[in-house]
Amino acid sequence: MIKHYLSPFLKSSRVPSLVALTSTVLLAGEQPPVMEEPFVPEPTGFAFGDLFTPTADLRLRYEFGDQDPLDESHAATLRARVGAKLNEWNGFTGLVGLESTIAADNENYRAASVDGPADHTIIADPESVEMNRLWLGYTFADTTIKLGRQRIIHDNARFIGNVGWRQNEQTYDAINVTTKLFPDTTISYSYINRVNRIFGSQSKAAAGQNDFESNSHLLNVGYTGIPNTKVVGYAYLLDLENKAGNAQSNNTFGLSLSGTYPLSDSFKMKVLAEYAHQTDSGDSPLDFQADYYHVFVGGIVDKFDFGVGFESLGTDNGAAFRTPLATLHAFNGFADKFIGTPPGGLQDLYVSAGVKLPKGFALKAAYHHFFADDDGFGAEDYGDEIDLVLIKKINDNATFIAKAAYYDADELATDTTRFSAELNFKF
């Protein structure tokens, strides 16, 4: 009966139809269905940390230099690198970073050819602000392609490095392809368009210290399939030019073997053997061929390490073996007397030792005896040097380093003393 009276409404209106449905359900003794609202997720905003990771690298340093007959230099500098790293996203990565170096008093030291009084000892940390790195990378099939301003370091940085000791880092405008497609093998190729040197961005820098315009190729192949051993072959074809010309252009082909071998439960032997051959290249005005040798044998016993080494940079009629893109401070003494190889070449016979001290300190010492490869260019016995380094890792973000070096000149250059103390912070 009720359905009969409601039937006109069922045909004419949607609202009465709901009434009819409810009435029917009630007549059947059931509760009406609950009308739930559809779920709508709350909007989420973009979070910087989802795609980028902020980076910071700070170094506060005091450095002293005293080179006869120049006046002493005192450099108190702060270097800051800040930027952001692109986290891995569909195979892409990247980095953008700025670098700035400021000095407490840039008239109290000679910052290479850039700033400071000319009669003071050189400490090559000019004030500067520049783009340190800006690159984009893509990874696929164990291969990474990286394009832009980047850091390139091969092996121990003897030939290709970032000059990490100085406040203003050396970087490269380049494309790099690195692959690990083959077992136990890493192949790296780079084409370099420009070398951004440690003082080259400053317009006041001397001609020889400007940035390099480059048409250079780097090939480095490393193999680790032999237990405890790494074998590296390399070809560095450098075509470099700045306001001083093209004399640093060269082709270098080399091979190295290094390893650490446990000989007992308490003793490990360390070895390095390396040979390279170099010729002039590109538009170099020089015509030369020179050889490079480096051998080292050492050991590790408990908290102690020690070793003896010999490094030789040859010469050809006064045109010596050259490494214009190296981290030179790491070789041939911390007094930096051999940033450029003398015309007679360079032989470096050295011994080194280190010990791990209480409270997380580490002490290292080295003695160098320098002499000529060819004594026909004015000097035979160059001089001797003693180096000391004290390191303390404070935590994962902070490290303290103190260095001292004394070069005792014989027939080349003059007596030089250097000391530095620094705090490094990385986040």
C-alpha positions in Angstrom: 0.0 0.0 0.0 2.8 2.5 0.9 4.7 1.6 -2.3 1.5 2.4 -4.2 1.2 5.9 -2.8 4.9 6.7 -3.2 5.1 5.6 -6.9 4.4 9.0 -8.4 7.4 10.4 -6.5 9.6 7.6 -7.7 9.0 8.6 -11.2 9.3 12.4 -10.9 12.0 13.3 -8.4 15.4 12.0 -7.2 14.8 13.3 -3.7 11.5 11.3 -3.2 13.4 8.3 -4.6 15.7 8.5 -1.6 12.7 8.7 0.7 11.2 5.6 -1.0 14.5 3.7 -0.6 14.7 4.6 3.1 11.0 3.6 3.6 11.6 0.3 1.9 14.6 -0.4 4.1 12.8 0.6 7.3 9.8 -1.7 6.3 12.3 -4.5 5.9 13.6 -3.8 9.4 17.1 -2.8 8.3 19.3 0.3 9.1 20.0 2.7 6.3 23.5 2.5 4.7 26.1 4.9 6.0 27.3 7.4 3.3 31.1 7.7 3.7 33.1 10.5 2.1 35.8 9.4 -0.3 39.4 9.6 1.0 41.4 12.6 -0.3 45.1 12.6 0.7 46.5 15.8 2.1 48.7 17.7 -0.3 52.4 17.4 0.4 54.8 20.3 -0.4 58.3 19.9 -2.0 61.0 19.2 0.6 64.5 20.5 -0.3 66.1 17.5 1.5 64.2 15.0 -0.8 66.3 16.1 -3.8 69.3 18.0 -2.5 71.8 17.6 0.4 73.5 20.8 1.6 77.3 20.6 1.8 79.9 22.7 3.7 83.7 22.4 3.9 85.5 25.0 6.1 89.2 25.4 6.7 90.7 27.9 9.2 94.5 28.1 8.8 97.5 30.0 10.1 100.6 29.6 7.9 104.1 31.0 8.5 106.8 31.3 5.8 110.4 32.5 6.0 112.6 32.2 2.9 116.0 33.8 2.8 116.5 36.7 2.0 112.8 37.6 2.0 110.8 38.9 4.9 108.6 36.6 7.0 105.0 36.0 6.0 102.1 35.4 8.3 98.8 34.3 6.6 95.6 33.8 8.6 93.0 32.6 6.2 89.5 31.1 6.2 88.3 29.0 3.2 84.6 28.2 2.9 83.0 25.9 0.3 79.2 25.7 0.5 76.8 24.1 -1.9 74.2 21.5 -2.6 74.5 17.9 -3.9 71.7 16.5 -6.2 70.7 13.2 -4.7 70.4 10.3 -7.1 67.2 10.7 -9.2 66.5 8.4 -12.1 70.2 7.9 -12.6 71.1 11.6 -12.4 73.4 13.3 -9.8 74.9 16.7 -9.6 76.7 19.3 -7.5 76.8 23.1 -7.2 79.3 24.7 -4.9 80.8 28.2 -4.3 84.3 28.8 -2.8 85.6 31.8 -0.9 88.9 32.6 0.8 89.4 35.6 3.0 92.5 36.8 4.9 92.8 38.6 8.2 95.5 40.8 6.7 96.5 40.3 3.1 99.4 42.8 3.5 101.2 40.5 5.9 102.1 37.9 3.3 102.8 37.5 -0.4 99.9 35.6 -2.1 101.9 34.4 -5.1 101.8 37.2 -7.6 98.3 38.4 -6.7 98.5 40.3 -3.4 100.8 41.4 -0.7 104.3 43.0 -0.6 106.8 41.6 -3.1 109.6 41.4 -0.5 107.7 38.8 1.6 107.8 35.0 1.4 105.2 33.5 -0.8 102.1 31.8 0.7 100.0 31.0 -2.3 96.5 31.6 -0.8 95.1 34.8 -2.4 91.7 36.1 -1.4 89.1 34.9 -3.9 85.4 34.1 -4.6 84.5 31.7 -7.4 82.4 28.9 -8.6 84.2 25.8 -7.2 82.2 23.1 -8.8 79.1 22.8 -11.0 78.5 19.5 -12.7 75.7 17.1 -13.7 76.2 13.3 -13.9 74.3 10.3 -15.2 74.9 6.7 -14.2 73.9 3.6 -16.2 75.3 0.1 -16.6 78.2 0.6 -14.2 79.2 3.7 -16.1 79.0 7.4 -15.0 79.2 10.4 -17.3 79.9 13.7 -15.6 79.8 17.1 -17.4 80.9 20.5 -16.0 83.3 22.0 -13.5 84.6 19.1 -11.4 87.3 17.7 -9.3 89.6 15.2 -11.0 92.3 13.2 -9.0 94.1 10.2 -10.5 95.9 7.8 -8.2 98.2 9.7 -5.8 97.8 13.0 -7.7 101.4 13.0 -8.9 100.2 13.9 -12.4 96.6 14.9 -12.1 95.2 16.4 -8.9 93.2 19.2 -7.2 96.1 20.9 -5.3 94.0 20.2 -2.2 96.6 21.7 0.2 96.0 25.2 -1.0 92.9 27.1 0.0 91.6 27.7 -3.5 91.2 24.3 -5.1 92.2 23.4 -8.7 89.2 22.2 -10.7 88.6 21.3 -14.3 85.9 22.2 -16.9 85.6 18.8 -18.4 83.6 15.8 -19.4 84.5 12.6 -17.6 83.4 9.0 -18.4 84.2 6.3 -15.8 83.2 2.7 -16.2 83.5 -0.5 -14.3 82.0 -2.7 -16.9 84.9 -5.1 -16.9 85.8 -7.3 -13.8 88.3 -5.7 -11.4 88.9 -2.8 -13.8 88.1 0.9 -13.7 88.5 3.0 -16.8 88.4 6.7 -16.7 88.5 9.1 -19.7 88.4 12.9 -19.4 88.4 15.7 -22.0 89.5 19.0 -20.3 88.5 22.3 -21.8 89.9 24.5 -19.0 92.0 24.2 -15.9 90.9 26.5 -13.0 94.1 27.0 -11.1 94.7 28.0 -7.5 95.3 31.7 -8.3 94.4 31.9 -12.0 90.9 33.4 -11.5 92.6 36.5 -10.1 93.1 39.1 -12.8 96.3 40.3 -11.1 98.0 36.9 -11.3 101.3 36.7 -13.3 101.1 35.3 -16.8 102.5 31.9 -15.7 99.9 31.6 -12.9 96.8 32.2 -15.0 94.2 29.5 -15.7 95.0 27.1 -18.6 92.9 27.0 -21.7 93.0 23.3 -22.6 92.5 20.8 -25.3 93.7 17.8 -23.2 92.8 14.1 -22.9 93.3 11.9 -19.8 93.1 8.1 -19.9 93.6 6.1 -16.7 93.0 2.3 -16.4 93.3 0.6 -13.0 93.2 -3.1 -12.4 92.8 -4.8 -8.9 92.4 -8.4 -9.9 95.7 -9.4 -8.3 95.4 -9.8 -4.5 96.5 -6.7 -2.5 97.8 -5.1 -5.6 96.7 -2.3 -8.0 98.2 -1.9 -11.5 97.5 1.3 -13.3 98.3 2.4 -16.9 97.8 5.9 -18.0 98.1 8.4 -20.9 97.9 12.1 -20.2 97.9 14.2 -23.4 98.1 17.8 -22.2 97.7 20.7 -24.6 97.8 23.7 -22.3 98.0 27.4 -22.9 97.9 30.6 -20.8 99.4 34.1 -21.0 102.9 32.6 -20.5 102.5 30.4 -23.6 102.4 26.6 -24.2 105.6 25.3 -22.6 103.7 23.2 -20.1 102.1 21.1 -22.9 103.3 17.5 -22.8 102.4 13.8 -23.5 103.0 11.4 -20.6 102.6 7.6 -20.8 103.1 5.6 -17.6 102.6 2.4 -15.6 102.5 1.9 -11.8 102.2 -1.0 -9.4 101.3 -0.5 -5.7 100.3 -2.8 -2.9 100.3 -3.8 0.7 101.2 -7.4 1.5 100.8 -9.1 4.9 103.9 -11.1 5.6 103.0 -12.1 9.1 100.3 -11.4 11.7 102.2 -8.3 12.8 104.0 -7.0 9.7 102.8 -5.7 6.3 105.0 -4.6 3.5 104.2 -1.7 1.3 105.6 -1.2 -2.2 105.3 1.2 -5.1 107.0 1.1 -8.5 106.2 3.6 -11.2 107.7 4.6 -14.6 106.6 7.2 -17.1 107.9 8.7 -20.3 107.2 12.3 -21.4 107.6 14.3 -24.6 106.6 17.8 -25.7 103.2 18.2 -27.3 100.8 20.6 -28.9 102.3 24.0 -29.6 105.1 23.7 -27.0 108.2 25.6 -28.1 110.3 22.9 -26.4 111.7 19.7 -28.0 112.4 17.1 -25.3 112.1 13.6 -24.0 112.4 12.8 -20.3 111.7 9.9 -17.9 110.2 9.5 -14.5 110.9 6.8 -11.9 109.5 6.3 -8.4 110.2 3.3 -6.1 109.2 2.9 -2.5 109.5 0.1 0.0 108.1 0.3 3.5 106.5 -1.6 6.3 103.7 -1.4 8.9 104.2 -2.9 12.4 101.5 -2.3 15.0 101.3 1.5 15.4 104.4 2.2 13.4 105.0 2.7 9.7 108.3 3.4 7.9 109.8 3.4 4.4 112.5 4.5 2.0 111.9 5.9 -1.5 113.6 7.3 -4.6 111.9 9.6 -7.1 113.5 10.9 -10.3 112.3 13.5 -12.7 114.7 13.5 -15.7 115.8 16.2 -18.0 116.7 16.6 -21.7 119.1 19.5 -22.4 117.6 21.6 -19.7 113.9 20.8 -20.5 112.9 18.8 -17.4 110.1 16.4 -16.7 107.0 18.5 -15.8 103.7 17.9 -14.0 101.7 21.1 -14.3 98.4 19.6 -13.1 99.8 17.7 -10.1 99.2 18.2 -6.4 102.8 19.2 -6.0 102.8 19.9 -2.3 102.4 16.2 -1.6 105.8 15.4 -3.2 109.5 16.5 -2.7 109.0 18.2 0.6 106.4 20.4 2.3 108.7 23.5 1.9 107.5 23.6 -1.7 110.9 24.3 -3.2 110.3 22.1 -6.2 106.9 23.4 -7.5 108.7 23.6 -10.9 111.4 21.0 -11.8 114.9 22.6 -12.1 116.6 22.5 -15.5 118.9 19.8 -14.3 116.0 17.6 -13.3 115.4 16.3 -9.7 116.4 13.3 -7.7 114.8 12.8 -4.3 116.1 10.2 -1.9 113.9 10.1 1.1 113.0 8.2 4.3 109.7 8.4 6.2 108.3 7.2 9.5 105.0 7.5 11.4 103.4 6.5 14.6 99.9 6.5 16.1 99.9 8.3 19.4 97.5 8.2 22.3 94.3 10.3 22.2 93.9 9.7 18.5 97.0 11.7 17.4 99.3 10.6 14.5 102.8 11.9 14.0 104.7 11.6 10.7 108.3 12.6 9.7 110.3 12.6 6.6 113.9 13.4 5.5 114.7 14.3 1.8 118.1 14.6 0.1 117.7 16.5 -3.3 120.2 16.4 -6.1 120.3 16.9 -9.9 119.6 14.3 -12.6 122.1 16.1 -14.8 124.7 18.4 -13.1 125.5 20.3 -16.3 123.0 23.1 -15.5 124.7 24.8 -12.6 123.8 22.8 -9.5 124.5 19.2 -8.4 123.6 19.0 -4.7 120.4 20.9 -4.2 119.8 20.6 -0.5 118.1 18.7 2.3 114.8 18.9 4.0 113.0 17.7 7.2 109.2 17.6 7.4 106.9 16.9 10.4 103.1 16.5 10.4 100.8 16.1 13.4 97.2 15.0 12.8 94.3 14.6 15.1 90.8 13.5 14.0 88.5 15.2 16.4 85.3 13.5 15.1 83.7 12.6 11.8 83.4 16.3 10.9 86.5 17.9 12.3 90.3 17.4 11.9 93.3 19.3 13.2 96.6 19.3 11.2 99.9 21.0 12.0 102.9 20.9 9.6 106.5 22.1 9.8 109.2 22.0 7.1 112.8 23.2 6.9 114.8 23.2 3.7 118.6 23.5 4.1 119.9 24.8 0.8 123.2 23.6 -0.6 123.6 24.7 -4.3 119.9 25.5 -5.2 117.6 28.1 -3.9 117.8 29.4 -0.3 117.0 28.2 3.3 113.3 28.1 3.9 111.1 27.4 7.0 107.4 26.8 6.9 104.8 26.1 9.6 101.0 25.8 9.5 98.2 24.9 11.9 94.6 24.4 10.7 91.1 23.2 11.6 89.0 21.4 9.0 85.3 21.1 9.2 83.1 19.1 6.8 79.3 18.7 6.9 
